[in-house]
Amino acid sequence: MNPHSTATGLDGSELLDLTQHEIQALRTRFNLADAHTHQRQSAAQREIVARLPELWYEAEEGLQATYEQRFTEAFFRLHRQPTALAKNKTLLSYAASISTMVAGMYLKQHRKSVTLVEPCFDNLYDVLANMGVPLYPIEESALHDPDRIYAELKRNVRTDALFLVDPNNPTGFTLLQYGRKGFEEVVRFCKDHNKLLIIDFCFASFTLFDPDLARFDIYELLESSGVSYLAIEDTGKTWPVQDAKCAMITASDDIREDVYNLHTSVLLNVSPFVLNMLTQYIEEADQNHLASVREVLTLNRESIRKALDGTILEYQEPVAPVSVAWAKINHPEMTASELQQILSKEEVYILPGRFFYWSQPDKGEAYARFALAREPRLFAEAMVRMREVVERHGR
């Protein structure tokens, strides 16, 4: 079953998912579609670029295992996850989609059904559905009251596994706002009811911007609880490295061997040069408290707040300052798909919300998503163009 209605691209072709929209957006001047990083290098990052030949030849001479270890150590040190580092069982791949595919292969192999959070980026739904994994939705709102999380999960989760995204894409919701309690309640439910817990942490770097969202040692909680789990991490949404990235998947010990065997059936390794380069970006971020990333997103978030103010688009304040903005359309006739079409004709490409609501796409027609990881000057131009168009069509 395809839950999406027909949408067309700039060339009139039918678009069936968000990635196909993002491919179209790459052809436009103001691409606010994909959440990949398209901003320019900061001064500190330009110093890394200047050293690329050195990093290349260094990677040629060293061992693969050395660069894997250095990368993993830097990543989990930045993310304050000492248990993940100590366990030393994280598997690397070159895209979060590959890690998700490995999770899907495990679910399919063991005939497990999944309850997947909604809204979320439809790639998660598509990967699992295309692998024949039975999928059922749970609304993100089921997680909004920490005192009700256990009861809501007990009422809504009838499957073998629970799949959450934290922070969530597109809303920026995170359980970290409750300290440990939110995650503890999710883990307690999964342990009590023998559910496999899968968490996509691909936007977790952005929680490090906010001291009120201090990321505690989540892997210590997962390991000490005895819950069966798969955790997916990624660099691709954080640093402007032209999609030279690394994703990770970590499995609980009870399923680790099965996951490892599936992982090795997909790929051998991530480029040692890419790992060497990414390690430099992570270490720079650790030294400078992610200033190079944070400053761009802060500027663009303020820019979109001002651009949407007083229009039919209502900015939805995220819990975590993620690299995307979510807006509600307050107009009796305008849908997200229509808004996306109108803006794309003016070279501003956004994502319609219907695809994020993978089980009930009509509900998503009230929302649109905007990528923020863009060069601020270009983003500001896009905001001027967008406001002009929205004011013209939103009366």
C-alpha positions as CSV (number, residue, x, y, z in Angstrom):
1,M,0.0,0.0,0.0
2,N,1.4,3.4,-0.9
3,P,-0.1,6.0,1.5
4,H,0.9,9.0,-0.6
5,S,-1.2,10.9,-3.0
6,T,0.1,11.9,-6.4
7,A,2.4,14.9,-6.5
8,T,4.4,16.2,-9.5
9,G,7.9,17.5,-9.8
10,L,9.2,20.5,-11.8
11,D,9.3,18.3,-14.9
12,G,5.7,17.0,-14.4
13,S,6.9,13.6,-13.2
14,E,5.0,11.8,-10.4
15,L,6.7,12.1,-7.0
16,L,6.1,9.2,-4.5
17,D,8.2,10.1,-1.5
18,L,10.2,12.9,0.2
19,T,13.5,11.9,-1.3
20,Q,12.0,12.3,-4.8
21,H,11.0,15.8,-3.8
22,E,14.5,16.5,-2.5
23,I,16.0,15.4,-5.8
24,Q,13.8,17.9,-7.6
25,A,14.8,20.6,-5.1
26,L,18.5,20.2,-5.9
27,R,17.6,21.8,-9.2
28,T,16.2,25.0,-7.7
29,R,17.9,28.2,-6.4
30,F,16.3,28.1,-3.0
31,N,16.5,24.4,-1.9
32,L,14.9,24.2,1.5
33,A,13.9,20.6,1.1
34,D,16.6,18.1,2.2
35,A,18.0,18.3,5.8
36,H,21.6,17.7,4.5
37,T,24.1,20.4,5.3
38,H,24.6,23.0,2.5
39,Q,26.1,25.9,4.4
40,R,29.7,27.1,3.8
41,Q,32.7,26.2,6.0
42,S,33.4,28.2,9.1
43,A,36.9,29.6,9.6
44,A,37.9,26.6,11.7
45,Q,36.4,24.2,9.2
46,R,38.3,25.8,6.3
47,E,41.5,24.9,8.1
48,I,40.4,21.2,8.0
49,V,39.7,21.5,4.3
50,A,43.2,22.9,3.7
51,R,44.5,19.8,5.3
52,L,42.6,17.3,3.2
53,P,45.7,16.2,1.2
54,E,47.5,15.5,4.4
55,L,44.5,13.5,5.8
56,W,44.2,11.6,2.5
57,Y,47.8,10.3,2.6
58,E,47.6,9.7,6.3
59,A,44.6,7.4,5.7
60,E,46.5,5.6,3.0
61,E,49.3,4.7,5.4
62,G,47.2,3.7,8.5
63,L,45.0,0.8,9.4
64,Q,41.3,0.8,8.8
65,A,40.7,-0.2,12.5
66,T,42.7,2.9,13.6
67,Y,40.4,5.3,11.8
68,E,37.3,3.5,12.9
69,Q,38.4,3.7,16.5
70,R,39.4,7.4,16.4
71,F,36.1,8.3,14.7
72,T,34.0,6.3,17.2
73,E,35.9,7.7,20.2
74,A,35.5,11.3,18.9
75,F,31.8,10.9,18.1
76,F,30.7,9.3,21.4
77,R,32.9,11.7,23.4
78,L,31.1,14.7,21.7
79,H,27.7,13.1,22.4
80,R,28.6,12.2,26.0
81,Q,28.0,8.5,25.6
82,P,30.8,6.8,27.5
83,T,29.0,3.4,27.7
84,A,28.7,3.2,23.9
85,L,32.4,3.9,23.7
86,A,33.3,1.4,26.4
87,K,31.2,-1.4,24.8
88,N,33.0,-0.9,21.5
89,K,30.4,-2.8,19.4
90,T,29.1,0.0,17.2
91,L,29.0,-0.9,13.4
92,L,29.8,1.8,10.8
93,S,28.1,2.4,7.5
94,Y,28.1,5.3,5.0
95,A,24.5,6.3,5.4
96,A,21.7,6.2,8.0
97,S,19.5,4.5,5.3
98,I,22.0,1.6,5.3
99,S,21.8,1.3,9.1
100,T,18.0,1.4,8.8
101,M,18.1,-1.2,6.1
102,V,20.1,-3.5,8.4
103,A,17.5,-3.0,11.1
104,G,14.8,-3.8,8.6
105,M,16.6,-7.0,7.5
106,Y,16.8,-8.1,11.1
107,L,13.0,-7.4,11.6
108,K,12.1,-9.2,8.4
109,Q,14.4,-12.2,9.2
110,H,12.7,-12.6,12.6
111,R,9.2,-11.8,11.4
112,K,8.8,-8.8,13.7
113,S,6.1,-6.2,13.3
114,V,6.9,-2.6,14.2
115,T,5.1,0.4,15.7
116,L,6.6,3.5,14.1
117,V,6.2,7.1,15.4
118,E,4.2,9.5,13.3
119,P,5.0,12.1,12.0
120,C,8.5,11.1,10.9
121,F,10.6,11.2,7.7
122,D,9.0,8.8,5.3
123,N,12.3,7.2,4.4
124,L,12.0,5.1,7.6
125,Y,8.5,3.9,6.6
126,D,9.6,3.2,3.0
127,V,12.7,1.3,3.8
128,L,10.8,-1.0,6.2
129,A,7.7,-1.4,4.1
130,N,9.8,-2.2,1.0
131,M,11.4,-5.0,3.0
132,G,8.0,-6.4,3.9
133,V,8.0,-5.4,7.6
134,P,4.4,-4.9,9.0
135,L,4.1,-1.3,10.2
136,Y,1.6,0.4,12.5
137,P,1.6,4.1,13.6
138,I,1.8,5.7,17.1
139,E,1.3,9.4,17.3
140,E,4.2,11.4,18.7
141,S,1.7,12.9,21.2
142,A,1.6,9.6,23.0
143,L,5.1,10.6,24.3
144,H,4.2,14.2,25.4
145,D,3.3,13.5,29.0
146,P,6.1,11.6,30.9
147,D,3.6,10.4,33.5
148,R,1.4,8.8,30.7
149,I,4.1,7.4,28.4
150,Y,4.0,3.8,29.9
151,A,0.2,3.7,29.7
152,E,0.1,5.2,26.2
153,L,2.6,2.7,24.9
154,K,0.7,-0.2,26.6
155,R,-2.5,1.0,24.9
156,N,-1.1,1.6,21.5
157,V,1.8,-0.9,20.9
158,R,0.7,-4.3,19.8
159,T,3.7,-5.1,17.7
160,D,7.0,-6.8,18.4
161,A,9.1,-3.6,18.1
162,L,8.8,0.1,18.8
163,F,10.6,2.5,16.5
164,L,11.1,6.1,17.7
165,V,13.1,9.1,16.4
166,D,14.7,11.4,19.0
167,P,14.9,14.2,18.3
168,N,12.1,13.8,15.9
169,N,12.3,14.9,12.3
170,P,10.3,17.1,11.5
171,T,8.9,18.3,14.8
172,G,12.1,18.6,17.0
173,F,10.4,16.7,19.8
174,T,12.7,15.0,22.2
175,L,12.2,12.9,25.4
176,L,15.3,14.7,26.8
177,Q,13.0,17.5,28.0
178,Y,12.0,15.2,30.8
179,G,15.5,14.4,31.8
180,R,15.9,10.6,32.2
181,K,12.3,9.9,32.9
182,G,11.0,9.8,29.4
183,F,13.5,7.4,28.1
184,E,13.3,5.3,31.3
185,E,9.5,4.9,30.8
186,V,10.0,3.9,27.2
187,V,12.7,1.4,28.2
188,R,10.6,0.0,31.1
189,F,7.6,-0.6,28.8
190,C,9.8,-2.4,26.2
191,K,11.5,-4.5,28.8
192,D,8.3,-5.4,30.6
193,H,6.5,-6.4,27.4
194,N,9.4,-7.9,25.5
195,K,9.5,-5.3,22.8
196,L,12.6,-4.6,20.6
197,L,13.3,-0.9,21.0
198,I,14.7,0.9,17.9
199,I,15.7,4.6,18.2
200,D,16.9,6.8,15.4
201,F,19.3,9.4,17.0
202,C,20.4,11.0,13.7
203,F,19.5,14.5,14.9
204,A,20.9,14.1,18.4
205,S,23.8,16.5,17.9
206,F,21.4,19.4,18.0
207,T,20.4,18.6,21.6
208,L,23.9,19.5,22.6
209,F,23.1,23.2,21.7
210,D,20.7,23.4,24.7
211,P,21.9,22.9,28.3
212,D,18.3,22.1,29.3
213,L,18.5,19.0,27.0
214,A,21.7,17.6,28.4
215,R,22.1,14.2,26.8
216,F,22.8,11.7,29.6
217,D,24.4,8.4,29.0
218,I,21.5,6.8,27.2
219,Y,23.5,3.7,26.3
220,E,24.1,3.0,30.0
221,L,20.3,3.0,30.5
222,L,19.8,0.7,27.6
223,E,22.5,-1.7,28.6
224,S,21.7,-1.8,32.3
225,S,18.0,-2.4,31.7
226,G,18.5,-5.5,29.7
227,V,16.2,-4.3,27.0
228,S,16.7,-5.5,23.4
229,Y,17.6,-2.5,21.3
230,L,19.0,-1.1,18.1
231,A,20.3,2.5,18.1
232,I,21.1,4.4,14.9
233,E,23.4,7.5,14.9
234,D,24.6,9.7,12.0
235,T,26.9,12.6,11.1
236,G,25.1,13.5,7.9
237,K,22.8,16.2,9.3
238,T,25.4,18.0,11.3
239,W,28.6,18.9,9.4
240,P,28.9,20.6,5.9
241,V,31.0,17.9,4.3
242,Q,29.2,17.4,1.0
243,D,27.6,14.2,2.1
244,A,30.8,12.4,3.0
245,K,29.3,10.9,6.1
246,C,29.2,8.0,8.5
247,A,26.2,6.3,10.2
248,M,26.3,3.9,13.1
249,I,24.1,1.1,14.4
250,T,24.6,-0.4,17.9
251,A,22.7,-3.6,19.0
252,S,22.1,-5.1,22.4
253,D,24.1,-8.2,23.2
254,D,21.2,-10.6,22.7
255,I,20.8,-9.7,19.0
256,R,24.3,-8.4,18.3
257,E,25.5,-11.5,16.4
258,D,22.5,-11.6,14.1
259,V,22.8,-7.9,13.4
260,Y,26.6,-8.2,12.8
261,N,26.0,-11.0,10.2
262,L,23.4,-8.9,8.4
263,H,25.7,-5.8,8.5
264,T,28.6,-7.7,6.9
265,S,26.3,-8.9,4.2
266,V,25.8,-5.3,3.1
267,L,29.2,-3.7,3.3
268,L,32.8,-4.1,4.3
269,N,33.8,-0.7,5.6
270,V,33.5,3.1,5.5
271,S,36.4,4.9,3.7
272,P,39.3,5.5,6.1
273,F,39.8,8.9,4.5
274,V,36.2,9.9,5.2
275,L,36.5,8.7,8.8
276,N,39.8,10.6,9.2
277,M,38.2,13.8,7.8
278,L,35.0,13.5,9.9
279,T,37.0,12.9,13.0
280,Q,38.6,16.4,12.5
281,Y,35.1,18.0,12.2
282,I,33.9,16.3,15.3
283,E,36.9,17.2,17.3
284,E,36.6,20.9,16.2
285,A,33.0,20.8,17.2
286,D,33.9,19.4,20.6
287,Q,36.5,22.1,21.2
288,N,34.3,24.9,20.1
289,H,31.0,23.6,21.5
290,L,29.5,23.1,18.0
291,A,29.7,26.9,17.4
292,S,30.3,26.4,13.6
293,V,27.0,24.5,13.3
294,R,25.0,26.3,16.0
295,E,25.5,29.8,14.7
296,V,24.2,29.1,11.2
297,L,21.1,27.4,12.5
298,T,20.4,30.1,15.1
299,L,20.6,32.8,12.4
300,N,18.3,30.9,10.0
301,R,15.9,30.0,12.7
302,E,15.5,33.6,13.6
303,S,15.1,34.5,9.9
304,I,12.3,32.0,9.4
305,R,10.5,33.1,12.6
306,K,10.4,36.7,11.3
307,A,9.5,35.6,7.7
308,L,6.5,33.6,8.9
309,D,5.3,36.1,11.5
310,G,1.8,37.4,10.5
311,T,1.4,35.0,7.6
312,I,-0.7,31.9,7.1
313,L,2.3,29.9,8.2
314,E,2.7,29.4,12.0
315,Y,6.1,28.5,13.1
316,Q,6.1,25.5,15.4
317,E,8.6,26.0,18.2
318,P,10.7,22.8,18.5
319,V,11.8,21.3,21.8
320,A,15.2,20.6,20.4
321,P,16.8,23.2,18.1
322,V,17.1,20.8,15.1
323,S,18.2,21.7,11.6
324,V,14.6,21.8,10.2
325,A,11.6,24.1,10.8
326,W,8.0,22.8,11.0
327,A,5.1,25.2,10.2
328,K,1.4,24.9,10.4
329,I,-0.8,26.2,7.6
330,N,-3.6,28.3,9.0
331,H,-5.8,28.7,5.9
332,P,-9.2,27.1,5.2
333,E,-8.3,26.2,1.6
334,M,-4.5,26.1,1.2
335,T,-2.9,22.6,1.6
336,A,0.7,21.8,2.0
337,S,0.9,20.2,-1.4
338,E,-0.6,23.3,-3.0
339,L,1.8,25.5,-1.1
340,Q,4.8,23.4,-2.2
341,Q,3.7,23.7,-5.8
342,I,3.2,27.4,-5.6
343,L,6.6,28.1,-4.0
344,S,8.5,25.7,-6.3
345,K,7.4,27.8,-9.3
346,E,9.1,30.7,-7.6
347,E,12.3,28.6,-7.0
348,V,11.6,28.0,-3.3
349,Y,11.4,24.3,-2.7
350,I,10.0,23.1,0.6
351,L,8.6,19.7,1.7
352,P,4.8,19.1,2.1
353,G,3.8,17.6,5.4
354,R,1.6,14.9,4.0
355,F,4.6,12.6,3.4
356,F,5.6,12.8,7.1
357,Y,2.2,11.4,8.1
358,W,2.9,8.1,6.4
359,S,-0.3,6.4,7.7
360,Q,-2.7,9.3,7.3
361,P,-1.2,11.7,4.8
362,D,-4.2,14.0,4.7
363,K,-3.4,15.0,8.3
364,G,0.0,16.3,7.1
365,E,-1.6,18.7,4.6
366,A,-1.7,21.2,7.4
367,Y,2.1,21.3,7.7
368,A,5.2,22.1,5.8
369,R,8.9,21.6,6.6
370,F,11.9,23.9,5.9
371,A,15.5,22.9,6.0
372,L,17.7,25.3,7.9
373,A,21.3,24.1,7.2
374,R,21.9,26.6,4.5
375,E,24.2,29.6,3.9
376,P,22.5,32.4,5.9
377,R,22.6,35.0,3.1
378,L,20.9,32.6,0.6
379,F,18.4,31.5,3.3
380,A,17.5,35.1,4.0
381,E,16.9,35.7,0.3
382,A,14.7,32.6,0.3
383,M,12.7,33.9,3.2
384,V,12.0,37.2,1.4
385,R,10.9,35.4,-1.7
386,M,8.7,33.0,0.3
387,R,7.0,35.7,2.3
388,E,6.1,37.6,-0.9
389,V,4.6,34.5,-2.4
390,V,2.7,33.4,0.8
391,E,1.3,36.9,1.2
392,R,0.2,37.0,-2.4
393,H,-1.6,33.6,-2.2
394,G,-2.6,33.4,1.4
395,R,-5.2,36.1,1.6
